[in-house]
Amino acid sequence: MIRFTIFGVPVEIQPMFWLTGAFIGGAINARTKEQILGVLVFMIVEAISILVHELGHALVGRRLGGGSQHHPLGPRRAGLQSRRPLHPLG
């Protein structure tokens, strides 16, 4: 598991995130060095794009006065949680 902070936002990347990225990127059929490099490039670009997307959520939430929630990158077990909107609708 990789943990670090960007702009005061804690980031956690779970191992299954990388395995899923490798699978989607075509690692199963990668045989040559070029194909393996292509999978690695895909995984890096995927990680950066998802990280930027999720940072957008965190920073907008902070700007609107909401607290940060822990949402690691990667598959995780779904739990039952009470979810209330930060700003009630209506």
Contacts in CASP RR format, 6 or more apart in sequence:
PFRMAT RR
TARGET T0000
AUTHOR 0000-0000-0000
METHOD contacts of the structure
MODEL  1
MIRFTIFGVPVEIQPMFWLTGAFIGGAINARTKEQILGVLVFMIVEAISI
LVHELGHALVGRRLGGGSQHHPLGPRRAGLQSRRPLHPLG
1 12 0 8 1.000
1 13 0 8 1.000
1 14 0 8 1.000
1 15 0 8 1.000
2 11 0 8 1.000
2 12 0 8 1.000
2 13 0 8 1.000
3 10 0 8 1.000
3 11 0 8 1.000
3 12 0 8 1.000
3 13 0 8 1.000
4 10 0 8 1.000
4 11 0 8 1.000
5 11 0 8 1.000
6 51 0 8 1.000
6 55 0 8 1.000
7 55 0 8 1.000
7 59 0 8 1.000
9 55 0 8 1.000
9 58 0 8 1.000
9 59 0 8 1.000
9 62 0 8 1.000
9 68 0 8 1.000
10 68 0 8 1.000
10 70 0 8 1.000
11 51 0 8 1.000
11 73 0 8 1.000
12 70 0 8 1.000
12 72 0 8 1.000
12 73 0 8 1.000
13 47 0 8 1.000
13 72 0 8 1.000
13 73 0 8 1.000
13 74 0 8 1.000
14 72 0 8 1.000
14 73 0 8 1.000
14 74 0 8 1.000
14 75 0 8 1.000
14 76 0 8 1.000
16 74 0 8 1.000
16 75 0 8 1.000
17 47 0 8 1.000
17 72 0 8 1.000
17 73 0 8 1.000
17 74 0 8 1.000
17 75 0 8 1.000
18 43 0 8 1.000
20 74 0 8 1.000
20 75 0 8 1.000
21 27 0 8 1.000
21 42 0 8 1.000
21 43 0 8 1.000
21 46 0 8 1.000
22 39 0 8 1.000
22 43 0 8 1.000
24 42 0 8 1.000
24 46 0 8 1.000
25 38 0 8 1.000
25 39 0 8 1.000
25 42 0 8 1.000
25 43 0 8 1.000
25 46 0 8 1.000
26 35 0 8 1.000
26 39 0 8 1.000
26 42 0 8 1.000
27 36 0 8 1.000
27 39 0 8 1.000
29 35 0 8 1.000
30 36 0 8 1.000
30 38 0 8 1.000
30 39 0 8 1.000
47 73 0 8 1.000
50 73 0 8 1.000
51 73 0 8 1.000
54 71 0 8 1.000
54 73 0 8 1.000
58 68 0 8 1.000
61 67 0 8 1.000
61 68 0 8 1.000
61 86 0 8 1.000
62 68 0 8 1.000
64 86 0 8 1.000
64 87 0 8 1.000
65 86 0 8 1.000
66 86 0 8 1.000
END
